[in-house]
Structures are given as C-alpha cells and as structure tokens.
C-alpha cells in the first residue's frame, strides 16, 4: 500500500482484512509511513497523516509517537491544522504526560485569537485534558471570556470553567460573579453552561450556595418561560421546550432549596406548574417530571398547603395562576406521589422501576399518600421483569398496615405461591414480620404463618420454628384447632421441614386433643394409631433432616403420657433409635429408654406440657440496654466496663448459648429431650441427680459464655463483640449484629482490617439479612493470630441496604473485652 493513500483508502484496506494478522500488517505499514513523513521538516500532509493516526488510535493500536506532532500542529497558524492538532491532543494527551505542558502557551495565545472557532478549539481542549497547573495559569483568561459578547464563546467558556472548578476548587470564587451574570442571557447554550457552572460552585462551597440562593427568582423565571413558550424548532424535543435545560435548572433548584424554607416556598408554585403542564406521554416529558419529583422530595416544602377536593365548593373560587390546576392545590409531596403514580401506569418498565424506587423512599415519611397507589403497586408483582417484581415486593411489604393487613396478606400469599425461588425467602420474611406487627387475631396470625410454611417452608429463616411454637403456646384457646390443622398438613406433605417440625412439636404437646372433635374444622376421626403412623413416617422418610427426626422422636416420646393404649409401640419405636448412626438421635433414644426402664415413675412429670414461653425484651426488639456508642468515633472498650447480663440460671445448658441469644435456647429446649430441671416439681427434683446422670456423669461442666459489649449503635443497628482467647497468640472474636428498626436490612456485610503483623481469618457469616425489630441476629466470627504480641486494633466496616438505600460506616476497636492487658 502506498504511503500517500488517503484516509478513506486506509479505512477500506483495514476493513477488508480477513484476519487479525492481516489487519495488523496493514496498520504497521501505514504507521511506518506516517513516522517517516513526521520526520520530514517540510511536510504538507501533516494533518492528513495525523488524521490517519487518530483512526489507528481509535482501533486500539499504539499512536503515542504522534503526540509531538499534535503540539506542532496546534502552534500552526492554519485553522485546518489547528483543528486536527487540538483533536489529536484531546485523544493522545492527558494531564499526566509532560507533553501536555507544551501546549499551554499555544492555548493561551488562541484564547486571545479573533476567530471564535479557534477560541472554541482552545476552550474545548482545556476543558477536556487541562491539568491543575494549566487551569491555574489560564483561569483569568477563561473568566474574561465569560464576559465576552459572543454567545458561542461564552457557552464554551462556561463549560471550561466547570472543569477548572473541579480541578482547582479554590478558583470557584473567581467565576462566581460572571456565572451570576450569565443567567440574564437569552441563548439556551449559554444558560445551560451557566446553570451547570453554578451547580458545580454550589456543590463545593457553602458560601457560593448562600450567594446563589438569591438567584432563585431568576431561575424560576427562566423555567416558566420554557414551560409557557410556544413551539420553537431550535429547542423543541418531542413537544417539550429544551428538556435538557429544564432538567439542569430543576437539579440546581433542588440544591438551592435543600433545608432552606424561603427558597423552597419560592419554587413551590413553579414545581406544581411543571407537574401539571408537562406532557407525560413522551420520554422527555417523563424525564422532566422525574427531576421535578426529586426536587419536590428534597426541598423543604411548605407545610401549610393541603389537598383541596374537587367537591369543595370553595375550590371553584381558587384562581389559576401560572398554569396551576384551578380545582386543587396539592401538598408538594402528595403532588410528587401522584406523578410517580402516573409513572406506575406507564408501559415502559424502566419508568415503573424508578417510580417504585422513589416511592420506597417516600413511604417512610408519607405512608398515606403512597397507599393511594397500592392497587397499582400490587399489580406490578405480576410483571415479568425480575427487577420490577423485586421493587414491587419491597414496596408492597412497606405498605402493609393495620387497616389493610388482611387484603395485602392475601395478595402477598398469592405472590408467594408463584414467585421466583430467589424471592421466596424475602417474601416469607416480610409476611412474617407484617403478620407479627399487624395481626388482627391470634388465629389469623397462626393461619397466615402455616400458609407460608405450607407454601415455602424450605425458604424460611431458622428462627421461624421457635417463634411459631411460642405463638401457639401462648394461644391456649387455639390448641385444639392448631394441632388438628397441623396434623392434616403433616399427613398431606412432609417435604416442608419447618412445617413438619412445628407439627411434630404440637402433636407431642397436644396430641391428646387430636382424638376429640374440632368445631372450627370439618369433622374427621383421628385415632391414636393414625397419629403414631404420621410420626413414624417422618422418622423413616429420607426427606427428614436430623433436626426434624429429633422433633418427631421427642413428640413420640411425649405421646407416651398423652395416650395409654400404645405405650408398648412407642417404647419399641424409641428403642430402635438407640443404635442410630446419628449421635443426637441415639443420645435422645438412650435417655428416653432410661426413662421407660429406670425412671418410669418420673416419666409423667418429666414429659408434662411445656409452660407458656415468655418473649424477653431482648428478643422483641433486638436491643440490649447499655450506653450508646457515639457516631463516627473510634470505639474503645475499657476494662471494668459493665458487660451484658449473664444468661439466666434456669437454662438447660449453657453450651446452647454460644451467641448469647435466648431465642436459640428456646429452640434448643423445644427440640431438646427432657427439660427436667425446669418442669419437675419439688418432689421430683429430689431424684433429679439420678435423672441427670443417665449417661453416667459424662456431662461437661457448665461453661461461662464470653462477655459481650456493644461497640456500635447507630440508625437502629447494634453491633456487639465477644472474645475467646484460645492461646497466647490466638484470639477468636465474635461480632453479633441486630436491627431494632421497623424495616428489614438486606446485604448486611462486615469487613475487618488489622495491623500487618496480625493474621486475620474471617469465617462465613451466619447470614446477610437483619429482620426488623430484632427478630434475628447475624454473627461473624473472626480469628486473629498475633505471634508478635503487638497491640491489637481492628477496624470494622459496616455496610447494608435499607429501603433501597445503601449505608456504610466504619468503627475502630482499640480494646477487646475479657482479655488481660
């Protein structure tokens, strides 16, 4: 290929290459020819060669050898060469390269040029790749051009000033006065550049923010002129006059009105006018309306405005001003919710998604306004798009209240039966929390949870079983109804492990009620053999987990005191598992066999019904009493500080309290074999020493759990730490988090950092979901190895999502509880 081929021929040759090797060959030959011509002192085709080199650069091949040629062409007096030289500088140079400093003087000279197009070339290049040093040197010239008479140059200078302010924030004061004067221009390009510059200045300087709040009336006047102006071919986009400028002005108004009542009140009428006069059938109109919504939600809205219904006779006397609807004046936030409600009806899934994302932020502050669109939001649960469906689920759960809990639960249960597998756990968790908070009756509460367990029992959290057992225990008048319903569910399906565990526990406690009729359910005769057959089916099923078999074996044992005709059958079933390969089942069976043989006189007292389980305050809200940790300060745990209270003495086994969570102790007791120490009377306690020695005194001595102290408490999230010293150099740290707010926390994650000489190993966390009101906790175990005995310090980063918003915080732990210092 000839070195002098034009750019079009080179492009055609490259595109016709059949292999990558052939393409590289064409480019290498052309680059060699370009290098040779660059070395010639008198080269009339420099711009032609640089244009070809820029195309090579766009394909991803090296083109750095053309940087100096760009510098030389920028200094050329010819416009055609300057244009390609500046273009090459923007593509091949950046502020980190020394060659960029060589063009500073050329840019300064071109800024004084009489040709507006040469001035714009210099301004664009400086805005694209100007370094901090170049910005400081050329800032006075840019400020001078902002006051020029040429609108074409002024709009370029305004955008160049934005780059300078970003690079050198200290220069913002230099442009403040000129930026204010640009708001009086009629050219939309100049106005757009001025608004962007003012936005940048307000975002970096509180003084500039205070100064430009005085320009709010000017911005409102510009915005009104855009709304009421007629058709202008130069600025019209799908029937909306210059939507780009409108969006920029709305963003600036959002900044100026944030936490400032006077500025916010000034723009209330304008926002209502934009909301009512903007066409929502086009994408550009929706973009303007969405920015309007964000502005309404972020400014300090006037509190005196209220919704005026159409039926109000005085509404007809309200005068229309600036395009406002004459029939009502809406509270700004209600107006924003109404706009988002229209977005929910849009066929575009992206618009529906951002509508629900915005409503998720509003629902916490204005629940009733969002409730008006509950039906549309629930319909979005049927959307085929996974992202829209997830957002609709989050918003639907947030809309549940005491007044609509029955209808909302009906919709959510229907959704649960057909939702994708990745949403079942979140849906079940949300239904449980809403039912616990707003249940109209205990029977409704139990029926709802049983429905969830029947539909998605394999996707519920571990604490669901003990929580439901506690609920059933406290509802004494519903024991017969509950045990009948659970028995029928057990006979129908044993694949849902959580449901089977609750059913086995209830049958073990209240199995004697199955033989009698239940008025709330269809009459069905249930014999003692039928009950035992159901439990044996669970014990023998391959779908049953070891924990489920433990529930079934304990229930079978407890039935030996509830029924009298099948005690021998129960004894034979229990004896079979005395040689089970599962150690837990084997231990239970051996102890139960000992009750039959050696302690039969105590069996009735040991196996009597469980007492009512009281939920402690720590379980209800997940927050323990203690001093709060100050925000954004390193947390220091000093020796001698008061620690969390020790577990109560009547717990069955301290080993079950590994995480200090009494809820887990409840579950262990409910599953556990014989709660003898807690249930037997004083007479039976006399023989308790023999009963607790069923395995020949092999019980380990009780252990004291590691002390725990709070190290973080902010926004409803509490983090506690406990330490266990394994050796002189090894330390096990357990971090436990809980959530006391009214909304669930998802994607919860802890990250830790220690000094370089300390080795850190983080175990997998127990989960990433913190349910509301302390329903469950997340624990993270960290193993530290400190061979050099340096002073231990650990920084912990806490990150999570709540109501669609991401949160992140960091604490420093300088002292660890329970260690000798």
Buried (B, 14 or more C-beta within 10 A) or exposed (E): EEEEBEEEBBBEBBEEBEEEEEBEEBBEBBBEBBBEBBEEEEBEBBBBBBBBBBBBBEEEBEBEEBBEBBBBBBBBEEEEBBBBBBBBBBBBBEBEBEBBBBBBEBBBEBBEBEEBEBBBBBBBBBBBBBBEBBBBBBBEBBBEBBEEEBBBBBBBBBBBBBBBBBBBBEBBBBBBEBBBEBBEBEBBBBBBBBBBBBBBBBBBBEEBBEBBBEBBEEBBEBBBEBBEEEEEEEBBBEEBBBBBBBBBBBBBBBBBBBEBEEBBBBBBBBBBBBBBBBEBEBBBBBBBBBBBBBBBBBBBBBEEBEEBEEEEEEBEEBEEEBBBBEBBBBBBBBBBBBBBBBBBEBEEBBBBBBBBBBBBEBBBEBEEBBBEBBEBBBEBBEBEBEBBBBBBBBBBBBBBBEEBBEEBBEBBBBBBEEBEEEBBBBBBBBBBBBBBBBBEEBBBBBBBBBBBBBBBBBBBBBBBBBBBBBBBBEBEEBBBBBBBBBBBBBBEEBEBBBBBBBBBBBBBBBBBBBBEEBEEEEEEEBEBEBBBEBBBBBBEBEEBEEBBBBBBBBBBBBBBBBBEEBBEBBBEBBBBBBEBEEEBBBBBBBBBBBBBEEBEEBBEBBBBBBEEBEBEEBBEBBBBEBEEBEEEEBBEBEEEEEBBEEBEEEBBBBEBBBBBBBBBBBBBBBBBBBBBBEBBEEEBBEBBEEBEEBEEEEEEEEEEBBBBBBBBBBBBBBBBBBBBBEEEBBBBBBBBBBBBBEBBBBEBBBEBBBEEEBEBEBEEBBBBBBBBBBBBBBBBBBBBBBEEEEEBBBBBEBBBBBBBEEBEBBBBBBBBBBEEE
